[in-house]
Amino acid sequence: LAAALLVVGALVARRWPLPAGDDVLDPAHAWPEPTVAAPVAADRGPVLVLVTYRIDPADRPAALGLLQQLARHRRGDGATAWGVTEDTADPAELVEWFTLPSWQEHLRQHHRTSQAAAALQAALKQLHRAPAPPAVRHLLTVTSRDLHESPP
């Protein structure tokens, strides 16, 4: 019975192959290394990354569509959670946020970002309406161990 199911499965797979996809998944090496005030232990985390965009109201639907596509890449690169928020005082400010389990995992994400994801980020930067590029912040979780250590 198992052998028969394997043959049927092979025939079905040959008749209806999985889609190849259009994304170029080669590494883009598009992200600079994050700025840190002091060395960060590789296992430190979780890490919260915030990317702040200034989007014209007319471009908001396009930006949100690009961000939704980018979410799939962020999760594929290791993000455990992802979302977009807006500033209540200034709805033109959209903040993409995502979390990763550790600092090392985030550094790996920097090196494995695909060209498809880099193209989405470039399209978002085109919609960004501020003199400076989108601001990126890296926030580390403060653990109870950190709270009980003596200050430096």
C-alpha positions as a Markdown table, in Angstrom:
| # | Residue | x | y | z |
|---|---|---|---|---|
| 1 | Leu | 0.0 | 0.0 | 0.0 |
| 2 | Ala | 2.8 | 2.4 | 0.9 |
| 3 | Ala | 4.6 | 1.7 | -2.4 |
| 4 | Ala | 1.4 | 2.3 | -4.4 |
| 5 | Leu | 0.9 | 5.6 | -2.6 |
| 6 | Leu | 4.5 | 6.6 | -3.4 |
| 7 | Val | 3.8 | 5.9 | -7.1 |
| 8 | Val | 0.6 | 7.8 | -7.1 |
| 9 | Gly | 2.3 | 10.7 | -5.3 |
| 10 | Ala | 5.1 | 10.8 | -7.9 |
| 11 | Leu | 2.6 | 10.8 | -10.7 |
| 12 | Val | 0.6 | 13.6 | -9.2 |
| 13 | Ala | 3.8 | 15.6 | -8.5 |
| 14 | Arg | 4.9 | 15.2 | -12.1 |
| 15 | Arg | 1.5 | 16.3 | -13.4 |
| 16 | Trp | 1.1 | 19.3 | -11.1 |
| 17 | Pro | 4.5 | 20.5 | -10.2 |
| 18 | Leu | 5.0 | 23.2 | -7.5 |
| 19 | Pro | 5.2 | 26.8 | -8.8 |
| 20 | Ala | 8.8 | 28.0 | -9.3 |
| 21 | Gly | 8.1 | 31.5 | -8.1 |
| 22 | Asp | 9.2 | 34.8 | -9.5 |
| 23 | Asp | 11.4 | 35.9 | -6.6 |
| 24 | Val | 15.1 | 36.2 | -7.0 |
| 25 | Leu | 16.3 | 34.7 | -3.7 |
| 26 | Asp | 20.1 | 35.2 | -4.2 |
| 27 | Pro | 21.5 | 37.2 | -1.2 |
| 28 | Ala | 21.5 | 41.0 | -1.9 |
| 29 | His | 24.0 | 42.1 | 0.8 |
| 30 | Ala | 22.0 | 45.3 | 0.9 |
| 31 | Trp | 22.0 | 46.0 | 4.6 |
| 32 | Pro | 24.8 | 47.7 | 6.5 |
| 33 | Glu | 25.9 | 46.2 | 9.8 |
| 34 | Pro | 23.8 | 47.6 | 12.7 |
| 35 | Thr | 25.4 | 50.3 | 14.9 |
| 36 | Val | 26.1 | 49.2 | 18.4 |
| 37 | Ala | 27.4 | 51.1 | 21.4 |
| 38 | Ala | 29.2 | 48.0 | 22.8 |
| 39 | Pro | 29.6 | 44.4 | 21.6 |
| 40 | Val | 26.4 | 42.3 | 21.8 |
| 41 | Ala | 26.4 | 38.7 | 22.8 |
| 42 | Ala | 25.2 | 36.5 | 20.0 |
| 43 | Asp | 22.5 | 34.8 | 22.1 |
| 44 | Arg | 21.1 | 38.0 | 23.4 |
| 45 | Gly | 17.5 | 38.6 | 22.5 |
| 46 | Pro | 14.8 | 38.7 | 21.5 |
| 47 | Val | 15.6 | 41.6 | 19.1 |
| 48 | Leu | 12.9 | 44.2 | 18.0 |
| 49 | Val | 13.7 | 46.0 | 14.8 |
| 50 | Leu | 11.8 | 49.2 | 13.9 |
| 51 | Val | 11.9 | 50.8 | 10.5 |
| 52 | Thr | 10.2 | 54.2 | 10.3 |
| 53 | Tyr | 8.8 | 55.5 | 7.0 |
| 54 | Arg | 7.2 | 58.8 | 6.2 |
| 55 | Ile | 4.5 | 58.1 | 3.6 |
| 56 | Asp | 2.4 | 60.6 | 1.7 |
| 57 | Pro | -1.3 | 59.8 | 2.2 |
| 58 | Ala | -1.8 | 59.3 | -1.5 |
| 59 | Asp | 1.0 | 56.6 | -1.4 |
| 60 | Arg | -0.3 | 54.9 | 1.7 |
| 61 | Pro | -2.1 | 52.0 | -0.2 |
| 62 | Ala | 1.0 | 51.3 | -2.3 |
| 63 | Ala | 3.3 | 51.4 | 0.8 |
| 64 | Leu | 1.0 | 49.1 | 2.8 |
| 65 | Gly | 0.9 | 46.6 | -0.2 |
| 66 | Leu | 4.7 | 46.6 | -0.4 |
| 67 | Leu | 5.0 | 46.2 | 3.4 |
| 68 | Gln | 2.6 | 43.2 | 3.2 |
| 69 | Gln | 4.8 | 41.6 | 0.5 |
| 70 | Leu | 7.9 | 42.3 | 2.6 |
| 71 | Ala | 6.4 | 40.6 | 5.6 |
| 72 | Arg | 6.7 | 37.2 | 3.9 |
| 73 | His | 10.4 | 37.9 | 3.3 |
| 74 | Arg | 11.0 | 39.0 | 6.9 |
| 75 | Arg | 9.4 | 35.8 | 8.2 |
| 76 | Gly | 11.3 | 33.7 | 5.7 |
| 77 | Asp | 14.5 | 35.4 | 7.0 |
| 78 | Gly | 13.8 | 34.5 | 10.6 |
| 79 | Ala | 11.4 | 37.0 | 12.0 |
| 80 | Thr | 9.1 | 35.4 | 14.6 |
| 81 | Ala | 6.6 | 38.3 | 14.5 |
| 82 | Trp | 5.9 | 41.2 | 12.1 |
| 83 | Gly | 3.6 | 44.2 | 12.0 |
| 84 | Val | 3.0 | 47.8 | 10.9 |
| 85 | Thr | 1.9 | 50.6 | 13.2 |
| 86 | Glu | 1.1 | 54.3 | 12.6 |
| 87 | Asp | 1.7 | 57.3 | 14.8 |
| 88 | Thr | -1.6 | 58.5 | 16.3 |
| 89 | Ala | -0.4 | 62.1 | 16.1 |
| 90 | Asp | 1.0 | 61.8 | 12.6 |
| 91 | Pro | -0.5 | 59.0 | 10.5 |
| 92 | Ala | 2.0 | 59.7 | 7.7 |
| 93 | Glu | 4.6 | 57.9 | 9.9 |
| 94 | Leu | 4.4 | 54.2 | 9.4 |
| 95 | Val | 6.6 | 51.9 | 11.5 |
| 96 | Glu | 7.4 | 48.4 | 10.3 |
| 97 | Trp | 8.4 | 46.2 | 13.3 |
| 98 | Phe | 9.6 | 42.6 | 13.5 |
| 99 | Thr | 11.2 | 40.4 | 16.1 |
| 100 | Leu | 13.9 | 37.9 | 15.9 |
| 101 | Pro | 14.9 | 35.4 | 18.6 |
| 102 | Ser | 18.5 | 36.5 | 19.0 |
| 103 | Trp | 21.1 | 39.1 | 18.0 |
| 104 | Gln | 23.0 | 36.4 | 16.0 |
| 105 | Glu | 19.8 | 35.6 | 14.1 |
| 106 | His | 19.4 | 39.2 | 13.2 |
| 107 | Leu | 23.0 | 39.4 | 11.9 |
| 108 | Arg | 22.3 | 36.4 | 9.8 |
| 109 | Gln | 19.2 | 38.1 | 8.5 |
| 110 | His | 21.4 | 41.0 | 7.3 |
| 111 | His | 23.5 | 38.5 | 5.2 |
| 112 | Arg | 20.6 | 36.5 | 3.7 |
| 113 | Thr | 18.2 | 39.2 | 2.6 |
| 114 | Ser | 17.2 | 38.2 | -0.9 |
| 115 | Gln | 17.3 | 40.5 | -3.9 |
| 116 | Ala | 13.5 | 40.2 | -4.1 |
| 117 | Ala | 13.3 | 41.6 | -0.5 |
| 118 | Ala | 15.9 | 44.3 | -1.4 |
| 119 | Ala | 13.8 | 45.4 | -4.4 |
| 120 | Leu | 10.7 | 45.7 | -2.1 |
| 121 | Gln | 12.7 | 47.8 | 0.3 |
| 122 | Ala | 14.0 | 50.0 | -2.5 |
| 123 | Ala | 10.4 | 50.5 | -3.7 |
| 124 | Leu | 9.4 | 51.5 | -0.2 |
| 125 | Lys | 12.3 | 54.0 | 0.0 |
| 126 | Gln | 11.0 | 55.6 | -3.2 |
| 127 | Leu | 7.7 | 56.3 | -1.4 |
| 128 | His | 9.5 | 57.6 | 1.8 |
| 129 | Arg | 9.1 | 61.4 | 2.0 |
| 130 | Ala | 11.8 | 62.6 | 4.3 |
| 131 | Pro | 15.2 | 64.1 | 3.7 |
| 132 | Ala | 17.0 | 61.2 | 5.6 |
| 133 | Pro | 16.5 | 57.5 | 4.7 |
| 134 | Pro | 14.0 | 55.5 | 6.8 |
| 135 | Ala | 15.2 | 55.3 | 10.4 |
| 136 | Val | 16.2 | 51.8 | 11.6 |
| 137 | Arg | 16.4 | 51.0 | 15.3 |
| 138 | His | 17.5 | 47.7 | 16.9 |
| 139 | Leu | 16.1 | 47.1 | 20.4 |
| 140 | Leu | 17.3 | 44.3 | 22.7 |
| 141 | Thr | 15.1 | 42.8 | 25.4 |
| 142 | Val | 16.2 | 43.6 | 28.9 |
| 143 | Thr | 16.1 | 40.4 | 30.9 |
| 144 | Ser | 15.7 | 39.9 | 34.7 |
| 145 | Arg | 19.4 | 39.0 | 34.7 |
| 146 | Asp | 20.2 | 42.4 | 33.2 |
| 147 | Leu | 18.1 | 44.1 | 35.8 |
| 148 | His | 19.9 | 42.4 | 38.7 |
| 149 | Glu | 23.5 | 43.1 | 37.4 |
| 150 | Ser | 25.3 | 46.0 | 38.8 |
| 151 | Pro | 25.5 | 49.1 | 36.5 |
| 152 | Pro | 28.7 | 49.4 | 34.4 |
